[in-house]
Amino acid sequence: MITKPLIELHLEHEEWLNKLGFYADEIALMRKNLEDVVSKNTNKQLLAKGEHFQNQLILQKENIDEIKHSIKDHENYLEHRIDENPSTSDHRNYNDHAKMRDNFNGFEKNFNDLRREFKAFLSNAM
């Protein structure tokens, strides 16, 4: 099992939370753009594609919430380890959160793919 210093794990959590906040804001903007496009069109294919994006945005928001929850759980776990032995917490290594990193990186890849697909949709719809 790979281990890392506490500060390294914490900083990675903070980076992920900041990025997730950005992605959540971007989802809100994408929803607004989607509403604007759908409200101005009656083309059935476009509306079906709009529904697809609406579902994907809901799914990505749920993914953000799940990842945030996992990060907070891991932060709590680390805090409990520190509370058990505060004097050595800065010098000890803790189990790496490789699975969380993989989940986050997978989320980012999927989100970026969705963003590209959505931009292409908007370009064609306008």
Secondary structure as UniProt FT lines:
FT   STRAND          3..5
FT   HELIX           6..39
FT   HELIX           44..84
FT   HELIX           86..88
FT   TURN            89..91
FT   STRAND          93..95
FT   HELIX           98..125
//
